Amino acid sequence: MGSGLAIGLLTERKVHHNQYLQVYCDMSMVLFASVVRVRDGLPLSASTDYEQDKGLQETKRHLKGLSKKLSQFPDRCTFKTGQYNVNFTSSLGVGYLMVCTDSYPNVLAFCFLDELQREFIVTYDTKRINSAVRPYSFIEFDNFIQKTKQRYNSPRSLSTKINLADMQTEIKLRPPYQLSPEDLGSVNGFSQHPPSKYKGIAPHQMLEPVTLAGVVSCVLSLLCAALNLLRGVHAIESILQCYLFAYYSVWRNIKSFLAFALICLCNMYLYELRNMWQILFHVTVGAFITLQIRLRLPQGKAPDYNV
């Protein structure tokens, strides 16, 4: 009886598999894919694009704007634009995006992105990714993207190499967040409404482990805040710097620079009450913790490959 149940489950999986491949054959395909750095949207690699369709080019413009806001969204999202779907995942500070036709099954789309993610994190280490300055610093990865795209656009070569049932189950348990134009704000001509609040799977960003320099900068900043309170003057900006160092928030770097600018302005205002060394100390501490906030990046969620 146990073997009969196992055979039944296997048969059911094969039926689901064939159903997806049948849908897949109906002129649905992967059109474009890219890999970007989450913290600033720097493009690291992308597939070569020969399509001249205006709708696809417009979708790619949306994709470029979206890549700069990945840190504000959950790690698995999808949204529809015209006759195309955009899907993306992010992990360990790297985002993987793709454009496909609207009839392309989600399970295949995220299987495709999962393959890109596995290969990329094996090929390139985190330090090299974080230190990249030029766009498309890993353009050679385009070869793997193209080969994978060809496989996912060829059902016969695809059927024996991926497990659709596993990805289908994962998507059912944790479906991708459906982005709306309101979520994207004013990116590339989308509506000007403020980003909507997430329901269900809100984005949750963890920061990288604290370094010794970061601890020192936070302690010194708190010391500056205490000294300012004793003198009966400003302290809020130093406390804000400590908060931004400890927790992730939207526009975190911009807030830290604004807090540093406020520190400089306040010290200019107190020029007659402090000597040059005191002013230099407060400004230097402010600059130091601002740098540490910039260096402490959001930490992506490590993928589970059942290893």
C-alpha positions as a Markdown table, in Angstrom:
| # | Residue | x | y | z |
|---|---|---|---|---|
| 1 | Met | 0.0 | 0.0 | 0.0 |
| 2 | Gly | 2.9 | 2.3 | 0.8 |
| 3 | Ser | 4.5 | 1.7 | -2.6 |
| 4 | Gly | 1.2 | 2.3 | -4.3 |
| 5 | Leu | 0.8 | 5.7 | -2.5 |
| 6 | Ala | 4.4 | 6.7 | -3.5 |
| 7 | Ile | 3.7 | 5.8 | -7.1 |
| 8 | Gly | 0.5 | 7.8 | -7.0 |
| 9 | Leu | 2.3 | 10.9 | -5.7 |
| 10 | Leu | 5.0 | 10.5 | -8.3 |
| 11 | Thr | 2.4 | 10.2 | -11.0 |
| 12 | Glu | 0.7 | 13.3 | -9.7 |
| 13 | Arg | 4.0 | 15.3 | -9.8 |
| 14 | Lys | 4.6 | 14.2 | -13.4 |
| 15 | Val | 1.1 | 15.4 | -14.4 |
| 16 | His | 1.8 | 18.8 | -12.8 |
| 17 | His | 5.1 | 18.9 | -14.5 |
| 18 | Asn | 3.7 | 18.1 | -17.9 |
| 19 | Gln | 0.9 | 20.7 | -17.4 |
| 20 | Tyr | 3.4 | 23.4 | -16.7 |
| 21 | Leu | 5.5 | 22.5 | -19.7 |
| 22 | Gln | 2.3 | 22.5 | -21.9 |
| 23 | Val | 1.6 | 26.1 | -20.7 |
| 24 | Tyr | 5.2 | 26.9 | -21.2 |
| 25 | Cys | 5.1 | 25.9 | -24.8 |
| 26 | Asp | 2.4 | 28.4 | -25.7 |
| 27 | Met | 4.7 | 31.1 | -26.9 |
| 28 | Ser | 5.7 | 32.1 | -23.4 |
| 29 | Met | 9.4 | 32.8 | -22.8 |
| 30 | Val | 12.1 | 34.5 | -20.8 |
| 31 | Leu | 13.1 | 37.7 | -22.6 |
| 32 | Phe | 15.7 | 39.4 | -20.5 |
| 33 | Ala | 17.5 | 38.9 | -17.2 |
| 34 | Ser | 19.9 | 41.0 | -15.1 |
| 35 | Val | 21.9 | 40.8 | -11.9 |
| 36 | Val | 22.3 | 44.0 | -9.7 |
| 37 | Arg | 23.7 | 45.0 | -6.4 |
| 38 | Val | 20.9 | 45.6 | -3.9 |
| 39 | Arg | 22.3 | 48.5 | -1.9 |
| 40 | Asp | 22.7 | 50.9 | -4.9 |
| 41 | Gly | 21.2 | 49.1 | -7.9 |
| 42 | Leu | 24.6 | 48.9 | -9.7 |
| 43 | Pro | 24.1 | 46.5 | -12.6 |
| 44 | Leu | 26.6 | 43.6 | -12.3 |
| 45 | Ser | 25.6 | 41.6 | -15.4 |
| 46 | Ala | 22.8 | 41.2 | -17.9 |
| 47 | Ser | 21.7 | 39.1 | -20.8 |
| 48 | Thr | 22.3 | 40.4 | -24.3 |
| 49 | Asp | 19.1 | 41.9 | -25.7 |
| 50 | Tyr | 18.3 | 41.9 | -29.4 |
| 51 | Glu | 14.6 | 42.6 | -29.0 |
| 52 | Gln | 13.4 | 45.9 | -30.4 |
| 53 | Asp | 9.8 | 45.7 | -29.2 |
| 54 | Lys | 8.8 | 49.1 | -27.7 |
| 55 | Gly | 6.8 | 47.5 | -24.9 |
| 56 | Leu | 9.8 | 45.4 | -23.9 |
| 57 | Gln | 12.1 | 48.4 | -24.0 |
| 58 | Glu | 9.6 | 50.3 | -21.8 |
| 59 | Thr | 9.5 | 47.4 | -19.3 |
| 60 | Lys | 13.3 | 47.4 | -19.2 |
| 61 | Arg | 13.2 | 51.1 | -18.2 |
| 62 | His | 10.9 | 50.2 | -15.4 |
| 63 | Leu | 13.3 | 47.4 | -14.5 |
| 64 | Lys | 16.2 | 49.9 | -14.3 |
| 65 | Gly | 14.3 | 52.1 | -11.8 |
| 66 | Leu | 13.1 | 49.1 | -9.8 |
| 67 | Ser | 16.7 | 47.8 | -9.4 |
| 68 | Lys | 17.5 | 50.9 | -7.4 |
| 69 | Lys | 14.7 | 50.2 | -4.9 |
| 70 | Leu | 15.2 | 46.5 | -4.2 |
| 71 | Ser | 16.2 | 47.0 | -0.6 |
| 72 | Gln | 12.7 | 48.4 | 0.1 |
| 73 | Phe | 10.8 | 45.3 | -1.1 |
| 74 | Pro | 10.5 | 41.7 | 0.1 |
| 75 | Asp | 13.1 | 39.2 | -1.3 |
| 76 | Arg | 10.7 | 37.7 | -3.8 |
| 77 | Cys | 8.4 | 39.9 | -5.8 |
| 78 | Thr | 6.5 | 40.1 | -9.1 |
| 79 | Phe | 4.6 | 42.7 | -11.0 |
| 80 | Lys | 2.8 | 43.0 | -14.3 |
| 81 | Thr | 3.4 | 45.8 | -16.9 |
| 82 | Gly | 1.5 | 45.6 | -20.1 |
| 83 | Gln | 2.0 | 42.2 | -21.8 |
| 84 | Tyr | 5.1 | 41.4 | -19.7 |
| 85 | Asn | 5.8 | 40.2 | -16.2 |
| 86 | Val | 8.8 | 41.2 | -14.1 |
| 87 | Asn | 10.0 | 38.8 | -11.4 |
| 88 | Phe | 12.9 | 39.2 | -9.0 |
| 89 | Thr | 14.5 | 37.7 | -6.0 |
| 90 | Ser | 17.3 | 39.1 | -3.7 |
| 91 | Ser | 19.7 | 37.4 | -1.4 |
| 92 | Leu | 23.1 | 38.2 | 0.2 |
| 93 | Gly | 23.0 | 41.8 | -1.2 |
| 94 | Val | 22.4 | 40.7 | -4.8 |
| 95 | Gly | 19.2 | 41.0 | -6.8 |
| 96 | Tyr | 18.2 | 38.8 | -9.8 |
| 97 | Leu | 15.6 | 40.2 | -12.1 |
| 98 | Met | 13.9 | 38.9 | -15.3 |
| 99 | Val | 11.3 | 39.9 | -17.8 |
| 100 | Cys | 9.0 | 37.3 | -19.4 |
| 101 | Thr | 5.8 | 37.2 | -21.3 |
| 102 | Asp | 2.7 | 37.4 | -19.2 |
| 103 | Ser | 1.8 | 33.8 | -19.9 |
| 104 | Tyr | 5.0 | 32.5 | -18.5 |
| 105 | Pro | 4.3 | 30.4 | -15.3 |
| 106 | Asn | 5.6 | 31.9 | -12.0 |
| 107 | Val | 7.1 | 28.6 | -11.0 |
| 108 | Leu | 9.3 | 28.5 | -14.0 |
| 109 | Ala | 10.3 | 32.1 | -13.6 |
| 110 | Phe | 11.5 | 31.6 | -10.1 |
| 111 | Cys | 13.2 | 28.4 | -11.0 |
| 112 | Phe | 15.1 | 30.4 | -13.6 |
| 113 | Leu | 16.1 | 33.1 | -11.0 |
| 114 | Asp | 17.1 | 30.4 | -8.5 |
| 115 | Glu | 19.5 | 28.9 | -11.0 |
| 116 | Leu | 21.1 | 32.3 | -11.6 |
| 117 | Gln | 21.4 | 32.9 | -7.9 |
| 118 | Arg | 23.1 | 29.6 | -7.2 |
| 119 | Glu | 25.6 | 30.0 | -10.0 |
| 120 | Phe | 26.4 | 33.7 | -9.2 |
| 121 | Ile | 27.1 | 33.2 | -5.4 |
| 122 | Val | 29.3 | 30.2 | -6.2 |
| 123 | Thr | 31.3 | 32.1 | -8.9 |
| 124 | Tyr | 31.8 | 35.5 | -7.1 |
| 125 | Asp | 32.6 | 36.2 | -3.5 |
| 126 | Thr | 30.8 | 38.9 | -1.4 |
| 127 | Lys | 33.9 | 41.0 | -1.0 |
| 128 | Arg | 34.4 | 41.3 | -4.8 |
| 129 | Ile | 30.7 | 42.1 | -5.3 |
| 130 | Asn | 30.7 | 44.8 | -2.6 |
| 131 | Ser | 33.9 | 46.4 | -4.1 |
| 132 | Ala | 32.6 | 46.6 | -7.6 |
| 133 | Val | 32.6 | 50.2 | -8.9 |
| 134 | Arg | 32.0 | 50.0 | -12.7 |
| 135 | Pro | 28.6 | 48.8 | -14.1 |
| 136 | Tyr | 28.6 | 45.3 | -15.5 |
| 137 | Ser | 31.8 | 44.4 | -13.8 |
| 138 | Phe | 30.8 | 40.7 | -14.1 |
| 139 | Ile | 29.6 | 40.9 | -17.7 |
| 140 | Glu | 31.1 | 37.5 | -18.4 |
| 141 | Phe | 28.3 | 36.0 | -16.3 |
| 142 | Asp | 26.2 | 36.8 | -19.4 |
| 143 | Asn | 27.3 | 33.5 | -20.9 |
| 144 | Phe | 25.6 | 31.6 | -18.1 |
| 145 | Ile | 22.5 | 33.8 | -18.3 |
| 146 | Gln | 22.2 | 33.2 | -22.0 |
| 147 | Lys | 22.6 | 29.4 | -21.7 |
| 148 | Thr | 20.1 | 29.2 | -18.9 |
| 149 | Lys | 17.7 | 31.4 | -20.8 |
| 150 | Gln | 17.9 | 29.1 | -23.8 |
| 151 | Arg | 17.2 | 26.0 | -21.7 |
| 152 | Tyr | 14.2 | 27.7 | -20.1 |
| 153 | Asn | 13.0 | 28.6 | -23.6 |
| 154 | Ser | 13.4 | 24.9 | -24.7 |
| 155 | Pro | 11.0 | 22.6 | -22.8 |
| 156 | Arg | 12.6 | 19.4 | -24.0 |
| 157 | Ser | 16.0 | 20.2 | -22.5 |
| 158 | Leu | 14.4 | 21.7 | -19.4 |
| 159 | Ser | 12.1 | 18.8 | -18.4 |
| 160 | Thr | 14.8 | 16.5 | -16.9 |
| 161 | Lys | 16.9 | 19.2 | -15.2 |
| 162 | Ile | 14.7 | 21.0 | -12.7 |
| 163 | Asn | 12.2 | 20.0 | -10.1 |
| 164 | Leu | 9.1 | 22.0 | -10.7 |
| 165 | Ala | 7.2 | 20.4 | -7.8 |
| 166 | Asp | 9.6 | 21.6 | -5.2 |
| 167 | Met | 9.5 | 25.2 | -6.4 |
| 168 | Gln | 5.7 | 25.0 | -6.8 |
| 169 | Thr | 5.4 | 23.9 | -3.2 |
| 170 | Glu | 7.7 | 26.7 | -2.0 |
| 171 | Ile | 5.7 | 29.4 | -3.9 |
| 172 | Lys | 2.4 | 28.1 | -2.4 |
| 173 | Leu | 3.9 | 28.3 | 1.1 |
| 174 | Arg | 5.6 | 31.7 | 0.5 |
| 175 | Pro | 4.0 | 33.3 | -2.6 |
| 176 | Pro | 5.8 | 36.3 | -4.2 |
| 177 | Tyr | 4.7 | 39.7 | -3.2 |
| 178 | Gln | 2.5 | 41.3 | -5.9 |
| 179 | Leu | 3.9 | 44.8 | -6.5 |
| 180 | Ser | 1.6 | 47.6 | -7.6 |
| 181 | Pro | 2.4 | 51.0 | -9.3 |
| 182 | Glu | 1.9 | 52.6 | -5.9 |
| 183 | Asp | 4.6 | 50.4 | -4.4 |
| 184 | Leu | 7.0 | 51.6 | -7.0 |
| 185 | Gly | 6.3 | 55.3 | -6.3 |
| 186 | Ser | 7.5 | 57.7 | -9.0 |
| 187 | Val | 9.9 | 55.3 | -10.7 |
| 188 | Asn | 10.0 | 55.8 | -14.5 |
| 189 | Gly | 6.6 | 57.3 | -14.9 |
| 190 | Phe | 4.7 | 55.2 | -12.4 |
| 191 | Ser | 2.1 | 57.0 | -10.3 |
| 192 | Gln | 3.2 | 59.5 | -7.8 |
| 193 | His | 1.4 | 57.9 | -4.8 |
| 194 | Pro | 3.6 | 57.1 | -1.8 |
| 195 | Pro | 4.7 | 53.4 | -1.4 |
| 196 | Ser | 2.0 | 51.3 | 0.1 |
| 197 | Lys | 2.5 | 49.5 | 3.4 |
| 198 | Tyr | 3.1 | 45.8 | 3.0 |
| 199 | Lys | 0.6 | 43.3 | 4.2 |
| 200 | Gly | 1.5 | 39.7 | 5.0 |
| 201 | Ile | 5.2 | 39.5 | 4.1 |
| 202 | Ala | 6.7 | 42.9 | 5.0 |
| 203 | Pro | 10.3 | 43.5 | 4.1 |
| 204 | His | 12.7 | 42.8 | 6.9 |
| 205 | Gln | 16.3 | 43.8 | 6.5 |
| 206 | Met | 19.0 | 42.6 | 8.8 |
| 207 | Leu | 22.3 | 44.5 | 8.9 |
| 208 | Glu | 25.8 | 43.0 | 8.7 |
| 209 | Pro | 27.5 | 42.0 | 12.0 |
| 210 | Val | 28.8 | 45.0 | 14.1 |
| 211 | Thr | 32.6 | 45.7 | 13.7 |
| 212 | Leu | 34.9 | 47.0 | 16.4 |
| 213 | Ala | 35.1 | 50.4 | 14.6 |
| 214 | Gly | 31.3 | 50.5 | 14.5 |
| 215 | Val | 31.1 | 49.9 | 18.3 |
| 216 | Val | 33.7 | 52.6 | 18.9 |
| 217 | Ser | 31.9 | 55.1 | 16.7 |
| 218 | Cys | 28.6 | 54.4 | 18.5 |
| 219 | Val | 30.1 | 54.8 | 21.9 |
| 220 | Leu | 31.8 | 58.1 | 20.9 |
| 221 | Ser | 28.5 | 59.4 | 19.5 |
| 222 | Leu | 26.7 | 58.6 | 22.7 |
| 223 | Leu | 29.5 | 60.4 | 24.6 |
| 224 | Cys | 29.0 | 63.5 | 22.4 |
| 225 | Ala | 25.2 | 63.3 | 23.1 |
| 226 | Ala | 25.8 | 63.1 | 26.8 |
| 227 | Leu | 28.3 | 66.1 | 26.7 |
| 228 | Asn | 25.7 | 68.1 | 24.7 |
| 229 | Leu | 23.0 | 67.3 | 27.2 |
| 230 | Leu | 25.2 | 68.4 | 30.1 |
| 231 | Arg | 25.8 | 71.7 | 28.3 |
| 232 | Gly | 22.0 | 72.0 | 27.7 |
| 233 | Val | 22.3 | 72.0 | 23.9 |
| 234 | His | 21.5 | 69.6 | 21.0 |
| 235 | Ala | 21.8 | 65.8 | 21.3 |
| 236 | Ile | 19.1 | 64.4 | 19.0 |
| 237 | Glu | 21.3 | 64.1 | 16.0 |
| 238 | Ser | 23.9 | 62.0 | 17.8 |
| 239 | Ile | 21.2 | 59.7 | 19.1 |
| 240 | Leu | 19.7 | 59.5 | 15.6 |
| 241 | Gln | 23.1 | 58.5 | 14.3 |
| 242 | Cys | 23.3 | 55.6 | 16.8 |
| 243 | Tyr | 19.8 | 54.5 | 15.9 |
| 244 | Leu | 20.7 | 54.5 | 12.1 |
| 245 | Phe | 23.8 | 52.5 | 12.9 |
| 246 | Ala | 21.9 | 49.9 | 14.9 |
| 247 | Tyr | 18.8 | 49.5 | 12.7 |
| 248 | Tyr | 17.9 | 49.4 | 9.0 |
| 249 | Ser | 15.5 | 52.0 | 7.7 |
| 250 | Val | 14.5 | 53.5 | 4.3 |
| 251 | Trp | 16.8 | 56.2 | 3.1 |
| 252 | Arg | 19.2 | 55.3 | 5.9 |
| 253 | Asn | 22.3 | 56.8 | 4.3 |
| 254 | Ile | 20.6 | 60.0 | 3.4 |
| 255 | Lys | 19.3 | 60.4 | 7.0 |
| 256 | Ser | 22.8 | 59.8 | 8.4 |
| 257 | Phe | 24.3 | 62.5 | 6.1 |
| 258 | Leu | 21.5 | 65.0 | 7.1 |
| 259 | Ala | 22.2 | 64.2 | 10.8 |
| 260 | Phe | 25.9 | 64.9 | 10.2 |
| 261 | Ala | 25.1 | 68.1 | 8.4 |
| 262 | Leu | 23.0 | 69.1 | 11.5 |
| 263 | Ile | 26.0 | 68.3 | 13.8 |
| 264 | Cys | 28.2 | 70.6 | 11.7 |
| 265 | Leu | 25.6 | 73.4 | 11.7 |
| 266 | Cys | 25.1 | 73.2 | 15.5 |
| 267 | Asn | 28.8 | 73.3 | 16.1 |
| 268 | Met | 29.1 | 76.4 | 13.9 |
| 269 | Tyr | 26.3 | 78.0 | 16.0 |
| 270 | Leu | 28.2 | 77.1 | 19.2 |
| 271 | Tyr | 31.5 | 78.4 | 17.8 |
| 272 | Glu | 31.8 | 81.0 | 20.5 |
| 273 | Leu | 31.0 | 78.6 | 23.4 |
| 274 | Arg | 33.5 | 75.9 | 22.4 |
| 275 | Asn | 37.2 | 75.9 | 21.6 |
| 276 | Met | 38.5 | 74.5 | 18.3 |
| 277 | Trp | 39.4 | 71.1 | 19.7 |
| 278 | Gln | 35.9 | 70.5 | 21.1 |
| 279 | Ile | 34.3 | 71.4 | 17.8 |
| 280 | Leu | 36.8 | 69.2 | 15.9 |
| 281 | Phe | 36.1 | 66.3 | 18.3 |
| 282 | His | 32.3 | 66.5 | 17.8 |
| 283 | Val | 32.6 | 66.9 | 14.0 |
| 284 | Thr | 35.1 | 64.1 | 13.7 |
| 285 | Val | 32.9 | 61.7 | 15.7 |
| 286 | Gly | 29.9 | 62.6 | 13.6 |
| 287 | Ala | 31.9 | 61.9 | 10.4 |
| 288 | Phe | 33.2 | 58.6 | 11.8 |
| 289 | Ile | 29.8 | 57.2 | 12.7 |
| 290 | Thr | 28.3 | 58.4 | 9.3 |
| 291 | Leu | 31.1 | 56.4 | 7.6 |
| 292 | Gln | 30.3 | 53.3 | 9.7 |
| 293 | Ile | 26.6 | 53.6 | 8.9 |
| 294 | Arg | 27.5 | 53.7 | 5.2 |
| 295 | Leu | 29.8 | 50.7 | 5.6 |
| 296 | Arg | 27.3 | 48.5 | 7.5 |
| 297 | Leu | 25.2 | 47.1 | 4.7 |
| 298 | Pro | 21.9 | 45.3 | 4.8 |
| 299 | Gln | 22.5 | 41.5 | 5.1 |
| 300 | Gly | 20.6 | 39.3 | 2.6 |
| 301 | Lys | 18.9 | 36.2 | 3.7 |
| 302 | Ala | 21.0 | 33.1 | 3.0 |
| 303 | Pro | 19.3 | 30.7 | 0.6 |
| 304 | Asp | 18.3 | 27.2 | 1.7 |
| 305 | Tyr | 19.6 | 24.7 | -0.8 |
| 306 | Asn | 18.9 | 21.7 | 1.4 |
| 307 | Val | 22.6 | 21.1 | 1.8 |
